[in-house]
Amino acid sequence: MLGAWHQKLRFFSDNDLFKHTSIMFIATIVAGACNYFYQLYMGRALGPNEYGVFGSLFAIFYIISVLTATIQTSGARFVSKFIGEGKEERIHYFIQGLLKRMFFLGIVMFLFFIFISGWLSSFLKIDSVIPVIILGSIFLFSTLLPVNLGALQGLQQFVFLGSNGVLNFASKLVFGIALVTIGFGVNGALGAVVIGSAIALIASFIPLRSFLSKVNSGKTDFKFSELYRYSLPTMVAMFCFTVPANVDVIIAKHFFSANTAGLYTAATVLGKIILFIPGAVVAAMFPMASKMYAEKRDTSHLLNISLLYTGLISGAMAAGYWFFPSLVMKIPFGLEYVEVAPVVQLYGMAMLFFSLTVVFMRYSLAIRDVKYVYLFAFFTLLEIGLLTVFHASMMEMVWILLVVNAALLISSIIYVLRRLLLLKKPYGASADEG
């Protein structure tokens, strides 16, 4: 008994997950601070009406970024898999080939946004198509950046990975304040995202120059069809992660008044801090679990410790939102946003449940447990359906988020426990389980 406890305590003190999580946590805090100062400044500078426009377009950006998030997750998984299998020579071929494919995708997405700009601006009750076109131009850079970030994550280069995120969001903050102050409004706020993405993309090539400088001879047995097969369930999982955190903002902008949509957007921006700050945990856990899985080692302890870390971080923040909701809204946004304090109370709890579920989702992708993605997708579709039908008020929408996220978390726990009983071995221990 004492030996077991000693082993657990040693795990906390010297394991790689703790070290990598610490690096990513610091970077996430700094980058997150820049991102939320950016969001809070826009909330104050633009006012509820324009902030509703900004928030709805940003929500669309996050949802469509499912494609790019998929590439980062898939890239990290394959790079770490190559290392685990002792096939490092594949990495430069993989990175170079993926960059070419994503460059083409970025151009297609930009042209698509130009094509739908009139319809989308009408749907969101926006007077001009220019903000929509600026939104589309972000993808010219943001489709390439995840390739490099995924490679850094797979290589477990967390210092470079975290620094790039800080550079991206810091640039967005500085240029966002400058452009909005000059008088560019929503266009300036979105334009800063374009600038930040471009700067981060350029910087991301520096630590990967040894892989990018190699001549791609094409002599490798890796086929990109392997990436596409893995990316499909990954894309579904990323969609299920991104949509629940953003679709409510789009629905609010379409159905609510401009002022109400802006107030709701402010509440969700604060609530999502609970979801995104613990992202440092899964960012560190994912390549480690993928590499250990390729080596056919037990990875279940990574899931357990990641849930613990995430629960502590998100739980502490959700408690603060619950007990001091008015203060949470007043300090960053000002008195005109205090009326949505009850919304941020419940929204914080919903994001606590969802942040724990995201750990299950990312872990399942690392160990190729595709079946869990189907469970995740079911609850996502359920949430979208309920929000589409029931949106009479902000409180009604946030109650739907709370109940559905709680049910998803409970179902995830039951799913993993059931897998443990059926397999009668540590979850994620063998490459034959997925």
VOTORMI-908041 format. One record per residue (C-alpha): x, y, z. Coordinates in steps of 0.1 Angstrom, whole numbers, padded with zeros to 4 digits. Each point is the difference from the previous one (the first is absolute). Layout:
       u       v       w
       X       Y       Z
...
% end
This chain:
       u       v       w
    0000    0000    0000
    0027    0025    0010
    0020   -0010   -0031
   -0030    0008   -0022
   -0005    0034    0015
    0038    0007   -0003
   -0002   -0008   -0037
   -0030    0023   -0004
    0018    0029    0018
    0031   -0005   -0021
   -0022    0002   -0031
   -0011    0035    0010
    0036    0011    0007
    0020   -0011   -0030
   -0022   -0011   -0029
    0003    0016   -0034
   -0037    0009   -0001
    0004    0023    0030
    0030    0017   -0015
   -0015    0004   -0035
   -0034    0011    0015
    0018    0026    0021
    0017    0014   -0031
   -0032    0001   -0020
   -0020    0013    0030
    0023    0030    0004
   -0002    0007   -0038
   -0038   -0005    0000
   -0004    0024    0029
    0020    0027   -0018
   -0016   -0006   -0034
   -0034   -0003    0016
    0005    0033    0019
    0009    0017   -0033
   -0030   -0016   -0017
   -0024    0010    0027
    0014    0035    0003
   -0006    0002   -0037
   -0036   -0013    0004
   -0007    0023    0030
    0014    0030   -0017
   -0022   -0007   -0030
   -0030   -0003    0023
    0006    0034    0015
    0012    0018   -0032
   -0026   -0013   -0023
   -0030   -0001    0023
   -0027   -0027    0002
   -0014    0006   -0035
    0033   -0003   -0019
    0014   -0025    0024
   -0029   -0023   -0009
    0010    0003   -0037
    0036   -0007    0009
   -0009   -0029    0023
   -0022   -0018   -0026
    0027    0003   -0027
    0026   -0013    0024
   -0022   -0029    0009
   -0003   -0009   -0036
    0038    0002   -0003
    0004   -0024    0029
   -0025   -0025   -0014
    0016    0000   -0035
    0034   -0003    0017
   -0011   -0036    0007
    0018   -0008   -0032
    0033    0016    0011
   -0003   -0014    0036
   -0004   -0034   -0016
    0033    0005   -0019
    0018    0010    0032
   -0013   -0030    0019
    0006   -0024   -0028
    0034    0014   -0007
    0010   -0003    0037
   -0012   -0036    0001
    0019   -0011   -0031
    0032    0017    0009
    0000   -0015    0035
   -0010   -0034   -0016
    0030    0002   -0024
    0023    0006    0030
   -0015   -0028    0020
    0004   -0024   -0029
    0036    0012   -0007
   -0009    0014   -0034
    0012    0036    0004
    0010    0001   -0037
   -0037    0004   -0009
   -0004    0032    0019
    0014    0025   -0025
   -0019   -0017   -0029
   -0032    0002    0021
    0004    0037    0010
    0009    0012   -0035
   -0028   -0019   -0017
   -0026    0012    0025
    0011    0036   -0004
   -0006   -0002   -0037
   -0035   -0015    0005
   -0010    0026    0026
    0012    0029   -0021
   -0025   -0011   -0027
   -0027   -0004    0026
    0006    0035    0013
   -0005    0016   -0034
   -0032   -0020   -0005
   -0015    0011    0033
    0008    0036   -0007
   -0017   -0001   -0033
   -0030   -0018    0016
   -0004    0029    0025
    0000    0025   -0027
   -0027   -0020   -0018
   -0023   -0002    0031
    0008    0035    0014
   -0033    0015   -0010
   -0022   -0028    0014
    0019   -0003    0032
    0000    0037    0007
   -0038    0000   -0006
   -0005   -0030    0023
    0019    0016    0029
   -0016    0035   -0007
    0033    0016   -0009
   -0001    0031   -0022
    0032   -0007   -0019
    0017   -0030   -0016
    0035    0013    0008
    0002   -0017    0035
   -0010   -0033   -0015
    0028    0003   -0027
    0026    0009    0026
   -0012   -0030    0020
    0006   -0022   -0031
    0035    0014   -0005
    0011   -0013    0034
   -0001   -0035   -0015
    0028    0009   -0024
    0024   -0003    0029
   -0019   -0020    0026
   -0002   -0031   -0022
    0038   -0002   -0002
    0008    0009    0037
   -0016   -0032    0014
    0024   -0022   -0021
    0030    0015    0017
   -0016    0001    0034
   -0011   -0037   -0003
    0036   -0009   -0009
    0014    0019    0030
   -0026   -0017    0023
    0008   -0035   -0014
    0037    0007    0005
   -0008    0011    0036
    0016    0034   -0006
   -0023    0016    0025
    0022    0032    0005
   -0002    0009   -0037
   -0037   -0011   -0001
   -0010    0021    0030
    0021    0030   -0011
   -0017    0000   -0034
   -0034    0002    0016
    0012    0030    0021
    0014    0017   -0030
   -0033   -0005   -0020
   -0023    0014    0027
    0023    0027    0011
    0003    0013   -0036
   -0038   -0002   -0003
   -0004    0020    0032
    0024    0028   -0010
   -0012    0004   -0036
   -0036   -0004    0011
    0002    0029    0024
    0019    0021   -0025
   -0025   -0006   -0029
   -0031    0005    0021
    0014    0031    0016
    0007    0015   -0034
   -0037   -0006   -0009
   -0002   -0032   -0020
   -0025   -0016    0024
   -0010   -0036   -0007
    0022   -0001   -0031
    0030    0010    0020
   -0007   -0026    0027
   -0002   -0028   -0026
    0029    0014   -0019
    0022   -0003    0031
   -0007   -0038   -0001
    0013   -0002   -0035
    0032    0019    0010
    0005   -0022    0031
   -0004   -0032   -0020
    0025    0011   -0027
    0026    0009    0026
   -0005   -0033    0019
    0002   -0019   -0033
    0034    0016   -0009
    0014   -0007    0035
   -0012   -0037   -0001
    0023   -0008   -0028
    0031    0008    0020
    0002   -0030    0023
   -0010   -0023   -0029
    0026    0012   -0025
    0020   -0032    0002
   -0030   -0020   -0012
   -0010    0026   -0026
    0035    0003   -0015
    0002   -0037   -0008
   -0006   -0009   -0036
   -0033   -0019   -0003
    0010   -0029   -0022
   -0035   -0016    0004
    0017   -0034    0008
   -0020   -0010    0030
   -0027   -0026    0007
   -0023    0025    0017
   -0032    0007   -0019
   -0021    0031    0008
   -0030   -0022   -0002
    0009   -0011    0035
   -0003    0036    0011
   -0034    0004   -0017
   -0013   -0032    0017
    0011    0012    0034
   -0011    0036   -0006
   -0037   -0009   -0007
   -0008   -0011    0036
    0024    0027    0012
   -0019    0027   -0019
   -0033   -0013    0015
    0015    0002    0034
    0014    0035   -0006
   -0034    0010   -0014
   -0017   -0013    0032
    0025    0020    0021
   -0003    0032   -0019
   -0037    0002   -0008
   -0015   -0002    0035
    0024    0028    0011
   -0010    0023   -0028
   -0033   -0008   -0017
   -0021    0016    0028
    0017    0034   -0008
   -0011   -0003   -0036
   -0035   -0009    0009
   -0002    0029    0025
    0012    0024   -0027
   -0027   -0012   -0024
   -0029   -0001    0024
    0007    0026    0026
    0002    0038   -0002
    0035    0014   -0007
    0004    0011    0036
   -0011   -0033    0015
    0023   -0019   -0023
    0029    0022    0010
   -0008   -0006    0037
   -0002   -0038   -0005
    0033    0000   -0020
    0017    0017    0029
   -0012   -0027    0025
    0012   -0028   -0023
    0034    0016   -0005
    0006   -0001    0037
   -0015   -0035    0004
    0023   -0014   -0027
    0030    0009    0022
   -0009   -0031    0020
    0001   -0021   -0031
    0032    0013   -0017
    0024    0005    0029
    0001   -0037    0009
    0008   -0006   -0037
    0037   -0001    0011
   -0007   -0034    0016
   -0014   -0017   -0031
    0027    0017   -0022
    0027   -0017    0021
   -0019   -0033    0005
   -0009   -0006   -0037
    0034   -0007   -0016
    0012   -0019    0031
   -0030   -0023   -0001
    0003   -0004   -0038
    0037   -0009    0003
   -0005   -0024    0029
   -0030   -0016   -0018
    0022   -0006   -0031
    0025   -0017    0023
   -0029   -0021    0014
    0004    0013    0035
   -0027    0007    0026
   -0013    0036   -0003
   -0029    0000    0024
    0019    0018    0027
    0004    0030   -0024
   -0038    0002   -0003
   -0004   -0001    0038
    0025    0027    0007
   -0012    0022   -0028
   -0036   -0002    0014
    0014    0009    0034
    0020    0030   -0012
   -0029    0013   -0022
   -0026   -0005    0028
    0021    0020    0024
    0006    0029   -0024
   -0035    0002   -0015
   -0017   -0007    0034
    0018    0029    0017
   -0010    0024   -0027
   -0036   -0012   -0002
   -0003    0005    0037
    0012    0036   -0003
   -0026    0006   -0027
   -0027   -0016    0021
    0006    0020    0032
    0010    0033   -0016
   -0018    0003   -0033
   -0007    0037    0001
    0036    0008    0008
    0012   -0023   -0028
   -0021    0019   -0025
    0006    0035    0014
    0038    0001    0002
    0008   -0009   -0036
   -0030    0013   -0019
   -0016    0027    0021
   -0033    0007    0016
   -0021   -0003   -0032
    0008   -0037   -0001
   -0008   -0008    0037
   -0036   -0011   -0008
    0013   -0033   -0015
    0016   -0010    0032
   -0025   -0029    0005
    0009   -0012   -0035
    0037   -0002    0007
   -0007   -0019    0032
   -0016   -0029   -0018
    0022    0003   -0031
    0030   -0005    0022
   -0014   -0033    0013
   -0008   -0011   -0035
    0036    0007   -0011
    0013   -0019    0031
   -0018   -0032   -0011
    0010    0005   -0036
    0037    0006    0008
    0001   -0034    0017
   -0017   -0016   -0030
    0026    0015   -0023
    0027   -0020    0019
   -0019   -0032   -0009
   -0003    0011   -0036
    0036    0009   -0006
    0012   -0032    0018
   -0023   -0022   -0021
    0016    0016   -0032
    0035   -0007    0013
   -0008   -0037    0005
   -0022   -0003   -0031
   -0032   -0008    0019
   -0023    0012   -0028
   -0031   -0013    0017
    0001    0027    0026
   -0002    0026   -0027
   -0035   -0013   -0009
   -0012    0006    0035
    0014    0035    0000
   -0016    0007   -0034
   -0035   -0011    0013
    0000    0025    0028
    0013    0027   -0023
   -0029   -0005   -0024
   -0024   -0001    0029
    0013    0033    0013
   -0002    0017   -0034
   -0036   -0013   -0005
   -0011    0012    0035
    0015    0034   -0005
   -0016    0004   -0034
   -0034   -0007    0015
    0003    0015    0034
    0015    0035    0001
   -0026    0022    0015
    0025    0016    0024
    0037   -0001    0010
   -0008   -0021    0031
   -0019   -0026   -0020
    0030   -0004   -0023
    0026   -0003    0028
   -0022   -0025    0018
    0001   -0022   -0031
    0038    0002   -0001
    0002   -0009    0037
   -0022   -0030   -0001
    0014   -0014   -0033
    0036    0004    0011
   -0007   -0017    0034
   -0017   -0029   -0018
    0030   -0003   -0024
    0025   -0001    0029
   -0020   -0027    0018
   -0003   -0020   -0032
    0038    0003   -0006
    0008   -0013    0035
   -0024   -0029   -0005
    0015   -0007   -0034
    0036   -0002    0013
   -0010   -0021    0030
   -0018   -0024   -0023
    0030   -0002   -0023
    0022   -0009    0030
   -0024   -0028    0011
   -0003   -0014   -0035
    0037    0001   -0008
    0011   -0011    0034
    0033    0018   -0006
    0012    0037    0003
   -0019    0023   -0023
    0021    0008   -0030
    0027   -0026    0007
    0001   -0017   -0033
    0001    0011   -0036
   -0027   -0026   -0008
   -0027    0016    0022
   -0009    0030   -0022
% end
